[in-house]
Amino acid sequence: MRLIIILVFLFSTQTLRAETIVVNNAAELNAKIVKAAPGDMILLASGEWKDSKIVLEGQGTAKQPIVVVAEKPGSVVLSGN
């Protein structure tokens, strides 16, 4: 019984750790994505992201992926090279 309680606690603390992070440019995104934990959500600030070099290298899992989305649907435009 103790083992079950400990396992439930461990899994619940992983879920509680998930954060929502807003980034305003590619430099912020690249810095935050490498530090993101499984389950984190990264929101791209609304606007045009022109000539932004974006490198998505995170440590998500199948059950708790790191999600990168627009702050508001349809509000982010990636343009340029």
N, C-alpha and C positions, 0 to 999 in steps of 0.2 A: 504494500500500500504506500509506503514511504517513497519508493522508487517512482510510482505513478505520479505522486504529488510533485516530486522534484522535476520529473520530465515535463509536466504541464507548466510548471513555473518557468523552466528554461525556454520552452517554446513560446510562451506568452511574452517574455521579456524581449525576444527577438522581434516579435511583431510590434511591440511598443516602441522600439528603437526607430522604426521607419519615420523618415522626415519628408517634408515637402520643402524644396529649395527653389527659390526664384533666382535666375541668372539673367544678366542684362547684356552680355556679349560673349563672344567665343572664348576669350581668355578665362572668364569666370566659369563658363561651362566646362572647359577642359580641366580647370583646377578642381572643380567640385565633383566631376564624374569619377575621377580616380579615388576620391575619398568617400564616395557614396557607398552606403551599405545596402545589402539585399532588402528590397521592399521600398526603398526611397523613390520619390517622384521628383524629377527636376522639371521646372516650368520655365520655358523660354519666354522672356519678356516680349510683349507685343511690339511689333515694328518690323522694319526691314533689317535683316542680317546680311549685309553686303560684303562679299569677298571674305567671308569668315571661314577659317580653317578649323573644322570641328573633328575631333578625334574621340570616338566613343569607346573607351576601354574601361569598363567597370567590372565589378565582381558580383553580379546578380546571380540568382539561381532560377531554376525552372519554376519553383513554387513562389519565389519572391524576386521577380525581376526588378531591375532598375529601369524606371519608365521615364522617357524624355518626351514631353508634349508641349504644345503651345499653351501659354498662360490662359488665353481665350481661344477657343476653336476658330481657325481661319484668320487669326490675327498676326501670324508670323510668316514672313516671306524670306526664304533663303535665295539670294541672288548673287550673280557675279561668278568669280572663279573660285 
